[in-house]
């Protein structure tokens, strides 16, 4: 299992959180995705490493900026 923490610029409300969650689910097969506008981050649990350049491009298309990414393998 891979845990990916995305620092996101541009999320300001609950609807933004939903848009980010929906985007990630539409692009990748994920186990869980959760976004927080307050923390400016989206946390993704998946079996595979995410295609970050592709995600960054798709985020830009809907008005969000990927600031940083941290991926760790979980048991």
N, C-alpha and C positions, 0 to 999 in steps of 0.2 A: 504494500500500500504506500502511495506517495502523498504526502501532505504538502500542498503548495500554498504559500501565503503571498497574495498579490496586494501590494500597496497601490491604491487607486486614487487619482485626483479627479474630482468632478462629481462625486456622489454627495448629495446634500439632504436626501430624505428617504423615507421608506420605499417610495416608488423607484428611486434610483437603485436601491438594494435589490428590488425585484427584477429590474432590467438587467443588472449584472448577473444575478443568479440565472435568469432565463437565457442570457447570452451564453454563459459557460455550459449550461445543460444542452443547448442547441448545437454547440461545436464539438463537445467531447462526451464520452461515456464516463460519468462520474458517479461515485458512491454517495457523495454529499457535497453541497456547496452552501455557504453562508456568507452574507455580506453585511458589513456594518458601516453606515455612512459616518457615524460618530467617530469610529476608529480609522476610517478611510482604508478599509481592507476587505478583501474577499478571501475566504479560506476554502480550499478545494481538496477533497479526498478522492483519489482515483487509483486505479491499478497501473496506469501508464503515466509517464512524464508528459506534461502538456506541451503542445507546440506553441511556445511563447511568442515568436515573431508573428504567427498567424493570429493569436489571441490579441496581441497588441494592435494589429491592423484593424481587427473587428471592433475592438473597444473604441478606437479613434473614430470609426464610422458612426458610432452612436453617442459620441461626445465625452468619452472618458479617456484619461491618460494613465498608462501603466507607469508607475514611478519606480518600483522595484519588485523583485521576485525572490522568494526564498523557498527552496524545495528540500524536503527531508524524507527519508524512507522510514516508515513506521512499521511496527510488528503487527 
